[in-house]
Amino acid sequence: MQEISKDKFEIVGNSSIESEKISKASLSFWKDVFTRFKKNKLAVFGLVLLILLIVMSLIGPLLTPYNYYENDYTKTNQPPSAEHYFGTDDLGRDMFARIWYGAKISLFIGVAAALIDLVIGVIWGGIAGYKGGKTDEVMMRIADVLYGIPYLLLVILLMVVLGQGIWTMILAMSITGWINMARMVRGQVLSLKSQEYILASRTLGASVSRIMSKHLVPNAMGPILVTLTLTVPNAIFTEAFLSYLGLGLTPPLASWGTMANDGIGALQYYPWRLFFPALFICLTIFAFNVIGDGIRDALDPRLRK
């Protein structure tokens, strides 16, 4: 029989070698999240805005020859000008220098309170969710009792005992601020601890701390990050609210909340004294909120294509 030559045949479509080629580079989970986050223009704008605020809080006071605490009674309540970019207050202090010094204080309070909430909430909620049973019941009832304490009463008591200051305010926020994080982490751990890889780790003799640090917390990191980004603006707004009530920092320290408190009485005649601190409070809260929404959307598996 005559042998049939391969030259008489033509391959239609892709060859077996071409069909096995990877048409798209594989992405890790977090790289895929970052790629999807970059497509969210509003979230990227919020991130850029937040970076600018942080940079200006560091270099802003260096851009003016005035400092945040020096009084000049010959220049009281001057409107914004080339000499004083944001005007002056009732003591003649430069508002531009005070705004960026206040940004450093407000951002520090917000981030510090959020990180404390993160640590306590992850540990408390993780242990409660993993242990379950009576341990979970007791731990979450303690959290419910703390959550029911009137916040303003707690703050006032701490201010009376410890005095007004940055660390007193951070402590007041942290006593009950971690509860929402703990509840979220507990819910995530309850849904994850029944997975097969957790059972395999327990069978192989892994300790509770190793299971928590290597498996449960990393797999719950998405919701944790979203909650964290939404905790920071809440802490900043709380600081502004307490300072507005006169429970904030002591003079001559400046934060956006204390500046807003000082400017509310001069709103009718010197509106810039309230406008600038209120503007930057709103911009910061807006930036953190849109970043949190962007992270949430990037981590949502239902939105993946």
Secondary structure as GFF3:
##gff-version 3
##sequence-region A 1 305
A	DSSP	three_ten_helix	6	8	.	.	.	ID=ss1
A	DSSP	alpha_helix	16	19	.	.	.	ID=ss2
A	DSSP	alpha_helix	29	38	.	.	.	ID=ss3
A	DSSP	alpha_helix	41	59	.	.	.	ID=ss4
A	DSSP	three_ten_helix	60	63	.	.	.	ID=ss5
A	DSSP	three_ten_helix	73	75	.	.	.	ID=ss6
A	DSSP	alpha_helix	95	131	.	.	.	ID=ss7
A	DSSP	alpha_helix	133	147	.	.	.	ID=ss8
A	DSSP	alpha_helix	151	162	.	.	.	ID=ss9
A	DSSP	alpha_helix	166	177	.	.	.	ID=ss10
A	DSSP	alpha_helix	179	192	.	.	.	ID=ss11
A	DSSP	alpha_helix	196	203	.	.	.	ID=ss12
A	DSSP	alpha_helix	208	211	.	.	.	ID=ss13
A	DSSP	pi_helix	212	216	.	.	.	ID=ss14
A	DSSP	alpha_helix	217	219	.	.	.	ID=ss15
A	DSSP	alpha_helix	221	244	.	.	.	ID=ss16
A	DSSP	alpha_helix	256	264	.	.	.	ID=ss17
A	DSSP	alpha_helix	272	299	.	.	.	ID=ss18
A	DSSP	three_ten_helix	301	303	.	.	.	ID=ss19
###
